[in-house]
């Protein structure tokens, strides 16, 4: 479903601020893979997601989604392949519109817009059912303005909107980092339920080692613009934070230095 072939990305080339963010990165995801991505600051995690989404064009290499070479496609043209949830809960929704209006926008994604009025009863019943599965009481607030919701409620709604049309690839960019632990756990539980129900191919960046281990069927760790660990199957199921730290030290020759990841 996703194939990244030897991609490079350098910011501010030829200046004192030059930064090589990706260094020949290659990665392959099969359909239905749920891959968690961890690494310290500057490891290249978000740059990789932005390269996949087309936010940054890569300097070299190829990006293929579901057999289509999207390397040269602009961000808005790649959007038909992707669902994305950002770290900031405010980014994925329109605050002045209601919950059902936000869902309707997501549901009509890729379709020709018209001036006809359009949230019919059957559609509204679908929204109520999907919202009720989140367990946050949003199904009773369809006409509430999204700006009145908490950060966790908005992020859960964004997740639902990003997956409403069942994207080829779901990108989760530290989507629980701005939430308190209890709310983050609810959003992660909703993530698991949606990904598993629709068999979505997913890349989830997280700073939290425990979350990286607990979720998904595969874990990769990045450092200096490349992948240094790739753990899946039974090895991932048996993995502990201590195991992961030891594997990181063996692969990199240094200690993992992110307190946020260790204490999360």
RARAUR-V197274 format. One record per backbone hydrogen bond with DSSP energy under -1.0 kcal/mol. NH is the residue of the N-H (numbers start at 1). CO is the residue of the C=O. Records with the same first field share a line. If there is no record, write none. Layout:
BEGIN
NH = CO + CO
END
This chain:
BEGIN
2 = 29
3 = 64
4 = 27
5 = 62
7 = 25
8 = 60
9 = 22
11 = 19
15 = 12
18 = 15
19 = 11
21 = 9
22 = 9
23 = 225
25 = 7
27 = 4
29 = 2
33 = 30
35 = 202
36 = 218
37 = 204
38 = 220
43 = 40
48 = 44
49 = 45
50 = 46
51 = 47
52 = 48
53 = 49
54 = 50
55 = 50
56 = 50
59 = 8
60 = 8
62 = 5
64 = 3
65 = 68
66 = 1
68 = 65
70 = 63
73 = 70
78 = 74
81 = 78
83 = 169
85 = 171
91 = 88
97 = 94
99 = 144
100 = 142
102 = 98
103 = 99
104 = 100
105 = 101
106 = 102
107 = 103
108 = 104
109 = 106
111 = 108
124 = 120
125 = 121
126 = 122
127 = 123
128 = 124
129 = 125
130 = 126
131 = 127
132 = 128
133 = 129
134 = 131
140 = 137
141 = 138
144 = 141
146 = 97
147 = 95
148 = 145
149 = 146
154 = 150
155 = 151
156 = 152
157 = 153
158 = 154
159 = 155
160 = 156
161 = 157
162 = 158
163 = 159
166 = 163
168 = 81
169 = 81
170 = 201
171 = 83
172 = 203
173 = 85
174 = 172 + 205
177 = 174
179 = 176
184 = 180
185 = 181
186 = 182
187 = 183
188 = 184
189 = 185
190 = 186
191 = 187
192 = 188
193 = 189
194 = 190
195 = 191
196 = 192
197 = 193
198 = 194
200 = 195
202 = 33
203 = 170
204 = 35
205 = 172
206 = 37
209 = 261
212 = 208
213 = 209
214 = 210
215 = 211
217 = 34
218 = 34
219 = 231
220 = 36
221 = 229
222 = 38
223 = 226
225 = 43
226 = 223
228 = 221
229 = 221
231 = 219
233 = 217
237 = 233
238 = 234
239 = 236
244 = 240
245 = 241
246 = 242
247 = 243
248 = 244
249 = 245
250 = 246
251 = 247
252 = 248
253 = 249
262 = 258
263 = 259
END
